[in-house]
Amino acid sequence: MKEFWEEMDELASVNSEVRYLTVELMKIAAGEKKSFSQVNREFLQNAVELKKSLLSAGKKKKQP
C-alpha cells in the first residue's frame, strides 16, 4: 500500500511541475507575441537538444 501512495505523491509532483511549466510558457508566448504552440515546440526542441548534449558529455567523460 505504501508504494501506491508514493506513486500518487510522485504523480502529483509531476502534475504540479507541468502546470508550472505551462504557465511559464504562456507568459513567454504572451511576452513575445507568439502562439503557445510555437513557444512549446521551441521549448521541447531545446529540451531534446539539452538531453543529447548531456548524454554526449556523459559518454565523453566515461572514456579513458
C-alpha positions in Angstrom: 0.0 0.0 0.0 2.9 2.3 0.7 4.0 2.0 -3.0 0.6 3.2 -4.1 0.8 6.4 -2.0 4.4 7.0 -3.1 3.3 6.8 -6.7 0.4 9.1 -6.1 2.8 11.7 -4.5 5.2 11.4 -7.4 2.3 11.9 -9.9 1.0 14.9 -8.0 4.5 16.4 -8.1 4.9 15.8 -11.8 1.4 17.4 -12.5 2.4 20.4 -10.4 5.6 20.8 -12.4 3.7 20.5 -15.7 1.3 23.2 -14.6 4.2 25.5 -13.6 5.9 25.0 -16.9 2.7 25.6 -18.8 2.1 28.9 -17.0 5.7 30.0 -17.7 5.5 29.1 -21.4 2.2 31.0 -21.6 3.9 34.1 -20.1 6.8 33.8 -22.6 4.3 33.4 -25.5 2.4 36.5 -24.4 5.6 38.5 -24.0 6.9 37.5 -27.3 3.6 37.7 -29.1 3.8 34.1 -30.3 1.4 31.3 -30.0 1.6 28.9 -27.1 2.1 26.0 -29.6 5.1 27.8 -31.1 6.8 28.5 -27.8 6.0 25.0 -26.6 7.6 23.5 -29.7 10.7 25.6 -29.2 10.9 24.5 -25.5 10.6 20.8 -26.4 13.3 21.2 -29.1 15.6 22.8 -26.6 14.9 20.1 -24.1 15.8 17.4 -26.6 19.0 19.2 -27.6 19.9 19.6 -23.9 19.3 15.8 -23.3 21.5 14.9 -26.3 24.2 17.3 -25.1 24.2 15.8 -21.5 24.2 12.3 -22.8 27.1 13.1 -25.1 29.1 14.8 -22.3 28.5 11.8 -20.1 29.8 9.4 -22.7 32.9 11.5 -23.3 33.6 11.6 -19.5 33.5 7.8 -19.3 36.1 7.3 -22.0 39.6 6.8 -20.6 
